């Protein structure tokens, strides 16, 4: 539909004309368990006012059919007013009521009302997911964040189901004419945007609890709690742990924000085939059911889940209570929630490595995104909904959170919280822009934040900071910090102010590399001398941005790099160690140091890394380095060496430990390309090799099957037998991946056709099949390069943006070797450039994906081009 992509200007014009008051929405999903029924009846009754009586506006609705439209009691001709994704409303009065009845469609893409049939028991489950603009796939509405209203939902569904929405259940009636069906009526919500309304329906397992707390001012609070998951997963649902975490979060945020939780109840549902980590629907937060750990999970995964849970809880205030006017200010909710999620884990739970994992994981995501030619300011230019969809990225989340952490250091934590409290009070249930936040923070801190905002929120790119050191007889002379900060999108120099701590580390009597001194300093321009360091003993390691106060890449000076590559594991401080790991990884990605040297560092120091989150991250980085950045001529040897280390450490790890699990996963993933330990892989699967303490559970088993299948050592009958013993949704996805991973041209062609030409795959199964397709020996996927570029426009036009994005991103021919020419001359880069040049009018979101994938490939080829150096680490 050509008019699905709402433009910012259109939204602005509409909100200037109308004010929405209330919605009364009825959904009839009683026939959802019948897979032959593609849709359901949806009815919206909307009360709104118009500032210009006689004017015109439009509603949004993407369904299979509009049955009727009544405006102020008068029936309108559907043929005249329904046009694609819009319903035109003319001759508005000062106060209006419009009623739209239509048929909405169930989704398998995770957009709108997603329908899932559990392969374990055949039961049907429904949930909704809307951000940024898919509520219109479920009910007719004014789909933009600044047209808030109160919502009342009514749902007709099978009587034995659980049904939930944003607000509490107000009543339930079993139909006398059809006792198998009941009607659920929910209380009106507070004022909220359409994209955070939600409905959950199905035979979900439900657990209930309650949180009671008292604010610092003595206000007593009572919040009903509920948790949902599919019935077949109930045995793995750790509700006690989740309720405890929820209560810790509610206690922390209610007192921190000094604003009582505003949405009544607090439900959390873990749902299948979810496109996101979670979504902050007020009163009913939805999460990916991957957070229900049906297989062994490392402590870092539990901590990651806690971070997500608290991130979404922070949204109840940042994003739900106060919402951005338009998607330009998406960061107003996501950056704050990302920062607050980590702060909550750090202050409200027992984990003490929240900021270490933030530095090692979340910021790494931002660093990658911020070096792409499509990077953007934190406060972005979002001209339409397709652009909004693409901006849920590392800039909006992790860079924004990093910059907020820096802002907290600048204005002080107390002033930051005082400003946030004022922001909630001044704008409760309303919409805001950057200026509103700056006003609140400026008033609380007494600082003018306009310059800070321009330098950090309205520019793009990442600074790289290095130290130039003069040393005389073991004593520091002049030490200067040098900042390079070129915006990759514009090529302009964008120097930003940095508040930094510089750590001086040396070896103690026991051989530990400990901080012996530190100084704080400001770097405002391209170069700044740190006078406080002159005359101090020259350290073995000078760590710029110690404690991770600023958002910047760091380059080691020669002596510090030598120390890091020789003695990284001697650093007892987990944050300092994580920062050194990041600096080594950045050097490999940026083709400053050969990627083999990073792999060597992981082989040498990974076994001693105590932080499981950091270890899992560096092991994943090493795999990427091998498959993308190491030159083709050296790759097999480097890969085989890494596999040998993984097998050794897997066998040596403490039985049942997270480290044993980490090395087992690495053994499985590395074996997809390296055949050296397939005997061990097969032995673990068939039980002839028993490893003490190892949980050979479904997740690990499918990863091992993936490895065997990639080498043609897993027959289809074997994979089918494994699926018969694991009839879960994740088992079905693992089966799809393993089948598509088999190194056969006909298998790859069938997988390609299913992904590109077929429409039967759900979002989860599509991604699973693409993962298997991309597991292939050199050359097997070459025949798909031209078909890829030839299908792009058709895929984008015919699929939903979620499914199209998965296809375009996932099937880009990224696994390429440099060959003998320059990186810029590589055939795939040339093909991508030709496509971009020949399609200047292609949708911006489509072009963005191609530009980003091209950039990732170019970076890999540049890394391969770097001449290998002798490994001295």
N, C-alpha and C positions, 0 to 999 in steps of 0.2 A: 504494500500500500504506500503510495508515494507521499502521503501526508502524515505518516507515523512519526517522522522525525521533527518533533516540535522545536521551533526556533526560539531562542531567548527573547527576541523582539516580540514575537507573537505572545509569549507568556507574559511579558511586561505589559503589553497592551490589554491583555485579558484581565490581569489583576488590577489594572488602573480602572477598568470598567465595573467589575463585579466584586462582591464580598460574599463568601459562602458562609452559611449558618449551620446547616445540619444535613446529614445523610441518613436515610433509613434504607438499609440494603437487605434484600432477601435472596438467598441462594438455595436452590433445590438440588442436592447432590445425592438423593436417595438411590439413584440408579448407577452411581459411580462403580459399584462392584462388578457391573456388567461391562467387560472390555469392548463390547460391540457398540456401546453408547458413547459417542465422542464428546458430548457436551452436556450442559445443564442450564436450567432457566435462571436468569439473573434479573433482578428488578431493583432499580435505584429510584428513590424519591429524594429530590434535592431541593432544599430551600435556600435561596440566595437573593441578594439585592443587586440592583444596577444603579450606577450613578447617573446614567443618561437614559431615561425612559425612551423607548423607541429604538434603542440601539440593538446591535447584534453581537453574538458571541458563539462559541461552539463547545460541545462536550467531546470527551475522548472515549472511544469504545472500540476494542479490537475483538470481535467475536465472529461467529459464523453467520449470524443473522440478527437484525433489529426487527422486533415484532411490532412495537408500538412506541410512539412518543407523544406525551401529553404535556403541553406547556400552559400553565395557568388554567387547567381544566379543558383546554381545547386540543383535540386530536390533530396531529400534524401528519402529513403524507410522508411515510418513511422513504418512499422513492425520491421525494423532493429534498429531504433534509439530511439523509444519511449518505455520506460520501467517504468511502474508504474507512479510515480510522476516526472520522469526526461526524458529529451530529450538529448541524447548524440550528441556532435558536435566534429567531428574529422578533422584532417588535416587543422587546423586553419592557416590563413594568418596573416600578420602583421596587416592589417586592414580588418575587417569583417562586413558583414551584414547578419543577419539571420531573416527570416520571418516565423512565425508559425501561422497557422490558425487552429482553433479547436472549439469545442462546450464546453462552460463552463456552469455550473449548477447554477440555483438560489438556495439560501440557506434559511432555516428556523431556523438556529442555530445561526445567528448573525455573521457568519464567511464568508468572501468573499462577494458576492453580495446577500444581504438579500432581500427577497421579502415578502411583507406584504399586505394583503387585509384587508382594514378597515371594521370592522363589522358594523360601523355606516352607511356607504354609499356604500360599496362594491368596492371602488376605490383601485387601485394598487399603491404601493409605493416601490421604490428601494433605497437602499443606500449601500455603501461598508464599510467594517471594516476589517483591515488586520493585525494589530499588534498581534503577532510578525511576522507572515509569511503566510498570507492568500491572498496576492495579486496574488499569483500563482493559486488561485482558480478562478481568473477573467481573467488574461492574462499571457501568458508565459513570464518569466523574470528570472533574476539572483537574487534570493530572499535572500539577506543578506544586512545588513545596510551599509557596507563599499563600496558597488558597486553603488555609486551614479551616476545619469545621469539627463539630461533634458528630460521631458516628454511632449508629445503632444497628447491630447486625442480627439477622434471623437466619437460621440454617435448618433446612429439612434434611434429615439423614437417617440411616438405619438406627433403630432404637438401641442396639447393643454397642454402638460406637461411643467413643469419647469425642466431644466437640468442644472447642475452646476458641476464644477470640481475645481481643485486647482487654476487654473489661469483664467483670464478673458475670456469671450466669444469673439472669434475673428470673427465669422460669423455663420449665420444660413440659411439653404436652405430648403425650402419646396419642396418635390419631386413632379415633374410634373406628374410622372407615378402613384404616390400614395400620394395625397394631405394630407391624414391623418397622413403621416409620414414626419418628418423633420430630417435634419442632423445638429447637433451642432458641430462646430469646435472651439477648445480652443487654446489659445496662448501657446507657449512653456513655461514650468516652469523654474525656476532656478534649479540648481543641488540639487537633493534630493534623499532620499532612497525610495525603492519600497514600504515599509510598511506605508508610510505617503502620498502616492498618494490616490486619492479618486474620486468617481463619485456619484452624487445624481440625481435621476430622478423620476418624478411622478407629480401628480396634486397638488403639495405643495402650500400652501399659502406663499406668499413672501412679505416682507416689506423691503424698501430700505432707506438708509440714507448715510451720509458721515461724516467723521471726518477730521478736518483740525487742524494742530498744528504746532508749531515752536519749534525746538530744542534749547537748551541753546546757541548754536553757531549761531543761526539765520536761520538755514536750515528750509525751509517751507515744510510741508508734507500734502498730501491729500490722504486719504484712503477711497475708496468706501466701504460701509457696506451693508450687507443684512442679513435678518433673515428668516428662513424657519420653517414651521411646517405643519402637516397634515391639510387639509382644514377643517375637522370636529372639529379641536381644535382651530381654529382661534379666536373664541369668548373669549377664555381664555388666549390668547397670549399677554402678557404684553410687547409689543415691545418697548414702550417709555422708560420703566424702563431698559430694556435690552440694548437698544442703549445708554442710559446715562451711564450705567456701562461700556460698551465697550469703550466709548470715554474716560472715566476716566482712564481706564486701559491703553489705547494706549498712552495717554498723560504721564502717570506715567512711563511706561516702556521705551518709546522712550527716555525720558530724563535721566532716571536712567542708561540705558545701553549705552547712547551716540552712538547708532548705529541705523540708521533709520529702521523702520519696513521693512523687506526685501521681502515681498511676494505680493506686489501690493494691491489687494483687501483683505477684511476680512469678509468672510461670516460665519454664524453660523447656523447650521441646527439641529433641535430637532426631533429625529427620533424614531420610535417604536421598541420595543423588542430589545433594545440595551443592549449588554453584559457589558458595562462599564459605568462609569459616563460620560466620554467624551473622545475624541481622537483628538490629536493636528495636524490634517492634515493641512499643510500650505495653507492659503487662504480659506479653507472651513473646519472649525472645526465642528465635529459632537458631539452631546450631547444626553443623554437619554431624551426622551420626558417626563419623570417623572418631569423634571424641568419646564414643562408647567403646572402650578398648576390649574387643573380643579376642585379641591376641596379646601376648606379652608386650608391654610398653615400658620405655625407659622413663626415668624420673623427669628428664627434660620434656618429655611429651606431656606428662601430668602438669608440669609447670607451664608449658605452652597453653594447655587447655585453661588453666587458671588465669593466665594473662588474657585470653580471649573472653572468658566469662566476665572478668572485671572490666575489660574494654567495653563490652556491651552494656554492662551496668552503668558505667560512666555516661554512656549515651542517653540514659534516661533523663539526664540534665542537659548535657552537651549534645544537642542534635534533636532531641524529642521535645523537651520542655521549651528550649530555644533552638530554632531551626534557621538555616540560611535561607535568604530570599530566593536565590537561584544557585545553580551548581558551580558557579565561579568560586563561591565561598564554601565548597564542600569541606575544605580543610578545617573550617570552624567547628566541625564535629569530629572528623576522623583524626586529625592531628591531636586534638585534645584527648580523645578517647584512647589513642595509642599511648600517649604520655601517661594518662591517668591509669590505664591498665597496668603498666609496668610499675608505677608508683604504688598502686594497690597491692600488687604481689609483694613488693619490697616491704611495705609497712603493715600490711594486714594479715600476712600469712607467715609461715615458718621458713619459706625459701629465702636464702640470702644471696642469690646470684641473679636476681632479676635484671639489674642493670648490666651485668656481664653478658647475659644472653641478649639483651637489647643491643649492646655494642656489637656483638658477634654475629647476630642474625638479622634483626630488623634494620639496623643501619647499613649492613651489607646490601640488603635489598635496595635501599635508597641510593647507595653509591653506584650500583649498577644502573639504575634507572636514570640517575642524574648525569650520566656520561653518554646517554643516547642522544642522537640529533633531534629526537622528539621530546626531550625534556622540557619542562615548563616551570614557571614560578609556582610556589606553593599556592598563592592566590592566582588561579589560572584563568585563562580566557576560554569560556565554555559557550560556544555559540549555539549549540543544539544538544539534543538528547544523546545522539550517537557519540559526541565528544565527551559528554558526561560519563557514559558507560566506560570509556577507555581510561578515564582519569581516576579510577579506583586503583591507584598504583603506589609505588614506593615513595613517590614525592609527596602525595597527599597524606599518606599515613606516616611512614617512618622518618622522612626528612622533616616533615612538619613537627613531629614529636621531638626530634632531635633539636630543632630550632627552639621549640618551647622550653625544652630543658635548659637551653642556653639563656633564654629569656628569664627563666626563674632565677638563674644565677645572677643575671643583670639587675632585675628589680627587687629580688629577694622573695623567698617562698611565701612569707606572710602577706606581702603586698599582692603577690600573684593570686593567692587564695581570696584575699579581700576583694580584689577586682572581679574575680569569678563570681563571688557571692552577689556583688552589686549587679553584675551582668544578668544573673538569673532573676533577681528581683525586678529589675527594670524592664525585662523583656519576656517574662514568663508567658508561655503559650503563644508567643509571637515569632517574628522573623527578623533576622539581623544581617548586617554586612560587617566587613572588616572594621569600618569606622566605629561601629557600636562597641566592639570589643576593645579597640584601642582607647576609646573614651573611658571605659570602665577601668582598665588597667592603668591608664595614665592618671586617673583621679586617685586611685589607691596608692600608686607608687610615687606620685609627684614628679613623674618624668614625662617628657614629650617623646612618644614612641614612633613618631612619623618617620624619622630617619631610619631607625632600626627596622621598621616595617618595609621601607623601600629597599633597604640593602639585603634583607633576608627573606622577605615574603614575596617581593615583586621582581626578583631576579632569579635566574636559573643557573645551573652548573654547580660544580663542587670545587672548592679550593684544595690545592695540594701544597702542603707545608713541609719544608725541609730546613735543616740546620746547617749553616756554614760555620765550622769550628776551627779556631786557631788554638794550638796547644804548644806549650813550651815546657819541656822537662817535667811532664806529668801534671802540669797546671793549665787550666783553661785560660786562654787569652780572650780575644774578642769572639763572641758567639752571636751570630745574626740569624734570625728567622726569615725565611724567604717564602712568599706566597705567590703561587701561580693560580689564577682563577679565570679561565676562559670559558665563556658560555658556549657549549657545543652547538647550540641552536643558532646563535647569531655571530659567533666568532669574536664578540666583544670581551674586553678585559673587565671583569666584575670583581674588584677587590672588596672584601667584606671585613668588618671588625671581628676579631676573635679574642675571647678571654681564654687563656691557655694556662695549664700547669705543665711545667717541664720537670720530669723526674730524672734524678741522677742515681743510677743503680751500679752497685759494685759487689764483688764477692766477699762474703764474710768468712770467718775462720772455718765454717763447716762447708764452704763451697756454694752456699746459696747466694743467688743474685738478688740482693735486697736494696730497697730505696734507702740511700744514705742522705739525701737532701732533695729539696724541691723548691721551685720558685713559681710564683704566678706572674703572668705578664700579659700585656695587651699587644696584639698585632693588628694594626689598623690599615697599613698600606702594603706595598709590595715587599718591603724589607724593613726590619726593625732589629736593632742591636739590643740584646738582653744584658744590660750592664751588671745586673745582680750576679751573673754567673762568672764574671771575670775574677780570676784569682782562686777559684775553687778547684779542688783536686779533679783532674780529668777522670770521668767515670768510664767503666767498661761499656755501659749502655746509657745513652742520653735519649729519653723517651719523650718526644714531643706529644702534646695533648694527653699527658698522663691523666688517668682517672676519667678520660673521655668526656671532657667538659664541652668541647666544641664539635662542630660538624665539618670534618675535613679529612682528606687522605693524608697520610704521613709517609715521607721518604726517610729512610735511615741515612745517617752519615756513615762513611765506610767502616769506622771502628764499631759502631753500634750494630750495623748489619752483620759484621763478622761475629760479634758476640751472640746475636740472636740466632744465627745459623749454627753456632757451635754449642750454645748453652741455654736454649730456650726453656728446657724443662727445669733448669735451675731456678727459674723465677717462681717463688711460692705464691705471689699475689695473682689471683685468677684474672683480675681486670688487666693488669699489665701484660700477662701472658696472652690474653685474648687480643689486645691491641697489637702485640707483636705478630701474632698469627695473621691479623688483618693486613698489616703492612707488608708481610711476605706475599700474601695472596694478591694484593693490589699490584705489587711489582711484577708478578707473573701475568696477570690479566693485561697490564699495560705494556707488556713486552719490554720491560726494563730489565728483568732478569729471566733467564730461561725457565720454562715451566717445569722442566725436570728437577730443578733445584727446589721448587716448592714440594714436589712429590717426595724428594729425598728428605726434606724437613719433616713431612708427615710420617714417613717411615721411621725416622730417627726419634722423634719426640711424641708422636701420637700415642704410642704405648704408655707413656708416662703422664698423659693429660688426664687430670682428675675430673675435670668438668665434663659431664657426659654430653651436655648440649654443645659445648665447643668441640668435643671429639667428633660427634656425628657431623657437625658442620665441616670440619677440616677434612674428614674422610670423603664427604661428598665433593668438596672442592678438588681434592686430589683426583677423583674419578673424572671430573670435568676437565681438569688440566691434561690428563692422559688422553682422553678421547677428542679433545678440541684443540689444545694448545701445543702439545708435544709434536714435533715434526714427524711425518709419517714414517720416515726411515728409522726412527728411533722408538716408535711407539710400542711395538711388540715387546721389545726388551724392557722398557720402562713398565709396561703393563704387567709382564710376567714377574718382574721384581716386586711390584706392589702386591700382586696376588700372593706371592710367597710370604710376604710380611703379614698379610691378612690371615692366611691359613695358620701361620705360626702363632700370632697373637690370639686368634680364636681358640686354638688348642691350649694356650698358656693362661688365658684369662680365668679369673676366679669363677667357679661354677655358679650359675644362676645370677651372675652380676650383670649390670647394665653394660659393662665393657664387653663381656662375652657376647651379648646381644648385638652391640654395635659392630664388632668384628665379624659376627656371623652374617649380618646384613651386607657388609662390605664384601665378604667372600662371595655371596650370592650375586651381587650386582656386577662385580668385577669378572665373575665367571661367564657372564653373558658374552664377553668378547675374548676372554682368555680361557683356553680349554685345559690348562694344566692341572686343575684339581676337580675335574668333573667326576672322578671316581669318588671323591669325598662327598660331593654334592649328591650323587646317586645313593651313596651309602647312608647318608642322613635321611633321605627320603624313604628308602625301603627298610630302614631300621637295622641294617647290618653294621652300621657305624653308630655307636651310642656315645654321645658326648655328655658327660656328667653335668647336670644343671641346665642343659639347653632345652627350652620349651619349643619343640618342633610343632608349632601351632599353625593354623591356616595361613596367616600372613607370610610367615617365613617359608612354608611349604610352597606357596605359589611363586614366591621369588626364586626359589630353587628350581621349580619346574620351568620358569621363564628362562633360566640359564641353560638347562638341558635342551629346551625347545630351540633356543637360538643356535645351537650346534647340530640340530637335526637328530638329537638323541632322546626325544620324547615323542612317542607315537600318539596320534590323535586318540586312539583307544585308551591310552594311559591317562591323557588329560581329561577325557570324559569320565573315567573311573574316579579321578580325583574330584571332579565336580559332583559326582554322585555322593561322595562322602562329605562334601562341603556345599550344601545347597543354599548358602546365604547369598546376599547381594554382592558382597565383596568376593565371594568365591566365583560367582558368575563373571565378575570383572576380571579376576585373575585368570580364569579360563580363556576369556576373549583375548587377553594380552598374550598368553602363551601360544595359543593357536596362531595368532598373527605374527609371532616372532620366528616361526619356522623358516629356515633359509631356502625358500623355494619360490621361483618366479610366479607360479600360479597362485600360491598362497598370498603373496604380496599384491597381486592384481585383484584377487577377491577382496582383500581387506580394503584396498583403495576404492573399489566400486561400492563396497558397503558404506564407507565413510563419505564419499563424495557424491555418489549417484543415488544411494539408498536413503530412505528417510525413517527406517524402522528403529535405528539405534537411539537409545536415550542418551542424555548428556554423559552419564557415567560410562556407559558401554562404548560410546564414541571415543572418549579419551582413552579408555583401556585398549581399544583396537589400534588407535594411533600409536600408543606406546609400543605395542608389539610390532606394528609395521615398521617403526623406526629402528628397531633392533635388527640390524642386517649387516652382513659382511660387505666389505668394500665393493662398490660397483653394482650391487644388486638393485639399488633404488635409482640408478641413473636414468632408466627409461621413464621415470615419473616427473622429471624436472619440467619438461615442456608442458605436459598435461596439467601440472600444478598452475603454472602461470596462465594457461589458457582457460582454466575453470574459475578463476577468481571472481570475475564479475557476476557470473551466473550463480555461484554459491552465495555471494553477498546479497544478491537480489532475491533469492528464493528461500533462504533460511532465516530463522530468527537471528538476531545479532549475537546471542550467546552461542548458538551452534555454529554459525558462520565464523565467529572469532576462533573457536576451538579448531575448526578445520584449517583456516588460513594460517594460524600460528603453528599448529601442530604438524602440518604437512610441509611447511617450508623446508626445502632441501638443505638443512643446516650442516649435515655431517659431510664436510668436504675437506680434501687435502690440497695443499698449496700447489704441488707440482713444481715445475721449473720456472714459471713466470712470476711476475709481481702480483701481490694480492689483488690490486685493482684490476688486473687482467683476467682474474679467475672467471670462467664461463658463467657460473651462477651469479656472481656479482654483476657481470655485464648483462645477464638476462634480467636481473632485478632492476637494474638501472634503465634498461630499455622499456620494461613494463611501466615504470614510474613516469618516464618521459612521454610514453605513448598514451598515458591515462591521467592527464592532469586534472580532469573533472571527476575522477572516481571519488566515491565517498571518503571524507577525511579520515574516518575511523579505519577504513580498509587500507588506505595509503599509510596510515600510521603503523599498522602492524607490519606491512612489508618493509617500511623504512627501518623499523626496529630490528626485524629479523636479519635484514641485510647488514645492519651495523654489528650485530652479534657475530655474524659470519666474518665480516671484515676484521673484527678484533681477533678472532681465532686465527685467521690466516696471517695477520701481522705477528702474532705470537709464534706461529710455526716458522715464520721467516727469520726470527731472531736466531742467530747462530748459536748452537749448543756450546756451553762452556764446561770445563772440567768441574766435576762435582767435588767440592771440598767440604761439603756439609754432611 
